[in-house]
């Protein structure tokens, strides 16, 4: 007879090297995506409003940096 405690839903899953690889590679693609979307969006806004100084592009890149550091902090905190 199987032990009913073998498949408890609240047990943490074991971390395998493949799972870690997939998690961090997905994070890398997410980081690239955030930078590309926010910087190109800022560039489009600069061209749309005929700005002589790339204010929206710089704001997009700064927002991307802040969000990426937040995601890194969240990822590190959830490793424990």
C-alpha positions as CSV (number, residue, x, y, z in Angstrom):
1,X,0.0,0.0,0.0
2,X,1.5,3.4,-1.0
3,X,2.3,6.0,1.6
4,X,-0.2,8.9,1.4
5,X,2.4,11.4,2.5
6,X,4.5,10.8,-0.6
7,X,2.5,13.3,-2.8
8,X,1.6,16.2,-0.6
9,X,0.8,19.3,-2.6
10,X,2.8,21.7,-0.4
11,X,6.1,20.0,-0.7
12,X,8.7,22.1,-2.5
13,X,9.9,20.8,-5.8
14,X,13.5,19.7,-6.1
15,X,15.7,22.1,-8.1
16,X,17.4,20.4,-11.0
17,X,20.1,21.9,-13.2
18,X,17.7,21.9,-16.2
19,X,15.0,23.8,-14.2
20,X,17.6,26.4,-13.1
21,X,18.9,26.8,-16.6
22,X,15.3,27.3,-17.9
23,X,14.5,29.8,-15.1
24,X,17.6,31.9,-15.7
25,X,17.4,31.8,-19.5
26,X,13.8,32.9,-19.3
27,X,14.8,35.7,-17.0
28,X,17.5,36.8,-19.5
29,X,15.0,36.9,-22.4
30,X,12.6,38.8,-20.2
31,X,15.3,41.3,-19.4
32,X,16.2,41.8,-23.1
33,X,12.5,42.2,-23.9
34,X,11.9,44.9,-21.3
35,X,14.9,46.9,-22.5
36,X,13.9,46.6,-26.2
37,X,10.3,47.5,-25.7
38,X,10.9,50.4,-23.4
39,X,13.8,51.9,-25.3
40,X,12.1,51.5,-28.7
41,X,8.9,52.9,-27.2
42,X,10.7,55.9,-25.9
43,X,12.4,56.4,-29.2
44,X,9.1,56.3,-31.0
45,X,7.6,58.8,-28.6
46,X,10.7,61.1,-29.1
47,X,10.1,61.0,-32.9
48,X,6.3,61.3,-32.6
49,X,6.6,64.5,-30.5
50,X,9.6,65.8,-32.4
51,X,11.9,66.0,-29.4
52,X,15.4,67.4,-29.8
53,X,16.6,65.7,-26.7
54,X,15.8,61.9,-26.3
55,X,13.9,62.4,-23.0
56,X,11.4,59.5,-23.6
57,X,14.2,57.1,-24.7
58,X,16.2,57.9,-21.5
59,X,13.1,57.6,-19.4
60,X,12.4,54.2,-21.0
61,X,15.9,52.9,-20.4
62,X,15.9,54.2,-16.8
63,X,12.5,52.5,-16.2
64,X,13.9,49.3,-17.8
65,X,16.9,49.4,-15.5
66,X,14.8,49.9,-12.4
67,X,12.4,47.1,-13.3
68,X,15.3,44.7,-14.1
69,X,16.9,45.3,-10.8
70,X,13.6,44.8,-9.1
71,X,13.2,41.4,-10.9
72,X,16.7,40.4,-10.0
73,X,16.1,41.3,-6.3
74,X,12.8,39.4,-6.4
75,X,14.5,36.4,-8.0
76,X,17.3,36.3,-5.4
77,X,14.9,36.7,-2.5
78,X,12.8,33.8,-3.7
79,X,15.7,31.4,-4.0
80,X,15.7,30.7,-0.2
